[in-house]
Amino acid sequence: MHTDPIADYLTRIRNAIQARHRIVEVPTSNMKKNITKILFDQGYILSYKFDDENRLIKIALKYDPKTKLSAITSLKRVSTPGLRRYTSAEKMPRVLNGLGIAIISTSQGVMTGKEAKRKNIGGEVLCFIS
């Protein structure tokens, strides 16, 4: 059992990128599904598939064909089970001066920091992705 499943999810993706894997499989949860959808919508991954039978998420990682560099350069867990980090809409963090995204868990679901700021709601800052 993992004490921090979101950190495990980010670490699996980070390790797969470092090893230049095309596909990474992670155990599923609703929070991880929502984060995966955001990564796809923001263009950080090629595709994903929810395998509910085996309780896995299969993520196809995105690489630049010329430079072979990953679309994801950094994944950083912000809020942990031991120290939760919350923010208001006014103090929403900016990642890489607006080039990266912050993923926020709000009362209206998991969304990017920009979307939460537009809806004027705060929440728990899960991670930064750039």
DODO-750683 format. One record per residue: x, y, z of N, C-alpha, C in turn. Coordinates in steps of 0.02 Angstrom, whole numbers, padded with zeros to 5 digits, always signed. Example, Ala and Ser with C-alpha at 12.3 -4.5 7.8 and 13.67 -1.06 7.14 Angstrom:
<pts>
+00660-00284+00390+00615-00225+00390+00660-00165+00390 +00642-00112+00354+00684-00053+00357+00645+00002+00394 
</pts>
This chain:
<pts>
+00042-00059+00000+00000+00000+00000+00044+00062+00000 +00025+00111-00041+00062+00173-00046+00030+00226-00001 +00071+00264+00033+00043+00317+00075+00026+00378+00033 +00058+00386-00025+00044+00443-00068+00038+00420-00140 -00022+00399-00161-00031+00372-00229-00018+00423-00284 -00029+00487-00272-00017+00538-00324+00059+00545-00335 +00098+00544-00282+00171+00548-00289+00197+00486-00326 +00167+00428-00311+00187+00367-00346+00171+00372-00421 +00113+00399-00437+00092+00410-00507+00142+00455-00543 +00159+00511-00512+00207+00558-00543+00276+00526-00550 +00297+00488-00501+00363+00455-00503+00366+00403-00558 +00312+00365-00568+00311+00315-00622+00317+00349-00690 +00283+00405-00699+00288+00442-00763+00359+00470-00771 +00386+00499-00717+00453+00528-00719+00505+00475-00736 +00500+00416-00706+00547+00362-00719+00540+00336-00791 +00479+00331-00816+00468+00307-00884+00497+00357-00935 +00492+00421-00921+00521+00472-00966+00596+00467-00965 +00625+00458-00906+00698+00454-00901+00725+00391-00937 +00686+00337-00936+00706+00275-00969+00684+00274-01043 +00653+00328-01067+00631+00335-01137+00578+00284-01157 +00535+00265-01110+00481+00218-01126+00426+00255-01164 +00392+00219-01207+00337+00249-01245+00272+00246-01206 +00263+00191-01168+00200+00181-01131+00217+00166-01058 +00178+00194-01013+00186+00180-00942+00118+00159-00914 +00118+00109-00871+00057+00085-00839+00058+00103-00765 +00003+00132-00741-00002+00150-00671-00069+00123-00643 -00070+00106-00579-00134+00084-00549-00185+00142-00552 -00248+00124-00558-00299+00174-00569-00331+00199-00505 -00355+00260-00507-00400+00290-00457-00434+00349-00492 -00487+00374-00463-00523+00429-00496-00480+00491-00500 -00441+00505-00448-00397+00564-00449-00345+00558-00505 -00315+00498-00512-00265+00487-00564-00296+00492-00634 -00358+00469-00641-00393+00474-00705-00403+00548-00724 -00422+00588-00675-00433+00659-00688-00368+00695-00706 -00313+00678-00672-00248+00708-00686-00226+00688-00757 -00237+00624-00775-00218+00600-00841-00257+00637-00895 -00321+00649-00885-00362+00686-00933-00335+00757-00942 -00314+00789-00887-00286+00856-00891-00221+00855-00930 -00178+00805-00917-00114+00800-00953-00126+00793-01029 -00177+00754-01047-00194+00745-01117-00221+00810-01148 -00267+00842-01112-00298+00904-01138-00246+00960-01146 -00196+00961-01103-00144+01013-01106-00088+00996-01154 -00089+00935-01183-00040+00916-01234+00025+00887-01207 +00025+00863-01145+00086+00834-01116+00094+00760-01132 +00039+00725-01149+00044+00655-01167+00007+00644-01234 +00026+00590-01269-00006+00574-01333-00076+00548-01326 -00084+00497-01283-00150+00467-01273-00149+00429-01207 -00208+00404-01189-00215+00364-01128-00273+00316-01137 -00271+00263-01097-00325+00213-01099-00337+00189-01028 -00401+00190-01008-00419+00165-00942-00438+00092-00948 -00398+00048-00919-00410-00024-00921-00442-00043-00854 -00509-00038-00851-00545-00050-00788-00543-00123-00767 -00534-00168-00815-00532-00239-00799-00471-00256-00756 -00412-00228-00775-00350-00239-00738-00334-00183-00690 -00379-00133-00685-00370-00075-00642-00305-00039-00656 -00293-00023-00720-00232+00011-00742-00249+00070-00786 -00204+00120-00787-00207+00174-00836-00145+00165-00879 -00156+00160-00945-00100+00155-00992-00091+00223-01024 -00031+00252-01015-00018+00319-01039+00036+00316-01093 +00021+00343-01153+00071+00348-01207+00106+00415-01200 +00171+00414-01186+00209+00475-01174+00225+00509-01240 +00233+00575-01237+00243+00615-01298+00316+00639-01300 +00348+00627-01357+00417+00648-01368+00422+00688-01432 +00468+00735-01435+00482+00773-01496+00519+00726-01545 +00495+00718-01607+00527+00670-01653+00598+00689-01672 +00614+00754-01674+00681+00775-01694+00731+00772-01636 +00714+00801-01580+00761+00805-01524+00755+00747-01475 +00702+00708-01481+00689+00651-01436+00679+00671-01363 +00662+00735-01353+00648+00759-01285+00574+00751-01269 +00560+00738-01206+00491+00729-01184+00454+00796-01181 +00389+00794-01191+00347+00853-01183+00345+00875-01110 +00353+00827-01065+00354+00842-00993+00427+00850-00972 +00444+00909-00946+00512+00919-00923+00518+00912-00847 +00463+00926-00811+00466+00919-00739+00398+00904-00710 +00397+00860-00660+00337+00842-00622+00354+00852-00548 +00317+00894-00514+00334+00908-00444+00271+00903-00401 +00274+00861-00350+00218+00854-00303+00222+00912-00254 +00167+00947-00243+00166+01005-00199+00135+00986-00132 +00073+00966-00132+00037+00948-00071+00049+00873-00056 +00067+00857+00004+00079+00788+00023+00030+00769+00079 +00023+00704+00094-00022+00685+00148-00002+00715+00216 +00063+00726+00226+00086+00754+00289+00082+00829+00292 +00081+00862+00235+00078+00935+00232+00037+00957+00172 -00026+00969+00184-00070+00990+00130-00059+01064+00114 -00060+01080+00049-00050+01149+00026-00114+01172-00008 -00143+01225+00018-00205+01252-00010-00192+01323-00035 -00232+01344-00083-00225+01412-00110-00293+01440-00126 -00297+01506-00126-00358+01539-00146-00353+01557-00220 -00407+01579-00249-00408+01597-00320-00362+01657-00332 -00358+01704-00284-00316+01763-00292-00241+01746-00290 -00223+01696-00251-00152+01678-00243-00133+01614-00281 -00167+01602-00337-00155+01542-00377-00083+01543-00403 -00045+01488-00391+00026+01488-00413+00033+01485-00489 +00086+01518-00513+00103+01515-00585+00164+01471-00592 +00163+01426-00640+00218+01379-00651+00257+01402-00712 +00321+01411-00705+00366+01434-00759+00338+01496-00793 +00315+01544-00753+00289+01607-00778+00231+01597-00827 +00190+01546-00815+00131+01534-00856+00141+01481-00910 +00203+01455-00918+00215+01404-00969+00197+01334-00945 +00199+01322-00880+00180+01257-00852+00110+01261-00823 +00088+01206-00793+00021+01205-00762+00025+01182-00690 -00020+01208-00650-00031+01184-00582-00095+01144-00584 -00096+01085-00553-00158+01046-00550-00187+01054-00480 -00250+01076-00478-00283+01094-00416-00343+01048-00405 -00351+01024-00343-00411+00986-00325-00459+01034-00291 -00515+01047-00322-00563+01096-00296-00629+01061-00277 -00675+01100-00251-00741+01073-00235-00780+01054-00298 -00758+01080-00355-00792+01066-00419-00751+01016-00461 -00704+00981-00430-00665+00931-00465-00593+00952-00475 -00555+00909-00508-00484+00922-00521-00479+00963-00585 -00439+01017-00583-00431+01061-00641-00364+01096-00639 -00348+01132-00692-00286+01170-00694-00294+01233-00652 -00238+01263-00634-00239+01324-00594-00273+01381-00631 -00261+01386-00697-00290+01439-00737-00366+01433-00738 -00391+01372-00745-00463+01360-00746-00494+01377-00678 -00460+01357-00624-00485+01372-00557-00486+01447-00545 -00435+01482-00568-00433+01555-00560-00489+01588-00599 -00503+01563-00660-00557+01590-00701-00625+01579-00668 -00633+01521-00634-00696+01507-00600-00698+01537-00530 -00642+01569-00510-00636+01602-00445-00646+01555-00386 -00613+01496-00390-00615+01449-00335-00544+01426-00318 -00532+01413-00255-00467+01389-00232-00472+01315-00219 -00417+01288-00192-00416+01217-00175-00347+01193-00157 -00339+01127-00156-00275+01096-00139-00231+01093-00201 -00169+01117-00195-00122+01115-00251-00090+01046-00252 -00108+01005-00301-00083+00936-00305-00012+00934-00332 +00000+00964-00390+00066+00960-00421+00077+01015-00472 +00141+01023-00490+00161+01069-00544+00188+01027-00601 +00170+01044-00663+00194+01008-00721+00218+01059-00772 +00277+01047-00799+00303+01091-00851+00342+01050-00901 
</pts>
